[in-house]
Amino acid sequence: MNAALLTELAASTADRDPLTGLEAVARLRAETERVEAVLVRRARAGGATWPQIAAALGVSKQAVHKKHAGRGLLGGRS
């Protein structure tokens, strides 16, 4: 998804119709989750540790490990 579409979706969250805003939020959430998974995969492939990734995301090591370790990422430990 490109930046222009993300910007359009973000703007749609302020639509007068709350259902339109909610649809935009759902699409933004899904895209954010997808992008996070891609970036975590890249970070692990580049040698980042789970604690480093957790710090970048502002969550605990356990939270990021639980969310992403089972997705075929490199190195389940550390």
N, C-alpha and C positions, 0 to 999 in steps of 0.2 A: 504494500500500500504506500502511495507516495505522500509527501508532505502536504500537497494541496488538498488531497482528499481528507487527511487527518484534520486539517484546518477547517474544512467544510463541515465535517462531523462535529467538531468542537463547537462551531458556531450554531449548529442545529440543536445543541442542548439547550439553547436559550429560546427556541421556537415557542410561539404562543400556545401551540398544541402540546401538552405535556407528553402525549404518546409519541409524538415525533421526537421530542427530546430524549425520552426513554429508549427509543430505538437507536438513536445516535450513541447514547451511553453504552448500550449493549455492544454495538459494533466497535466502539473505542476500546472497551474492556477486552474484547476478543483479540483485537489487534495488538493491544499492549501485552497481553499474555504471550502471543506468538512471538513478538519482538524480544521479549524478555528471555524466552526459551532459546531463541537463536543466539542472543548475546551471551547467555550463560554457557552454551555449547562452545562458542568461539573462545570465551575466556578460559574454559577448562582445556580446550585443545591448545591454547597458547601458554598453558602452564600455571594459570591462576589457581589458587587453593580455594576450598570452600569458605574458609574464614575471610579471605579477600573479597570474594563474590558477595558474601553476606554483608560485609561492611559497605560495599558499593550500593547494595540494595536497601540498606538500613534495617536489616532483619537479622535474626540470630542464625548462626551456622546451622543449627538443627532445622530451622524453618526452611532455609534454602536447600539444604541437603534432602529433606523430606520431599520437597516439591519437585526438585529437578534430578536427583540422583538416579531415579528409576527410569529415566528417559534415554538410556543408552549413552550417557555422557562418560567421558573418560575418567577413570579413577574414582571409584566410589568412596574412597577414604581421604582423609586429610582435611 
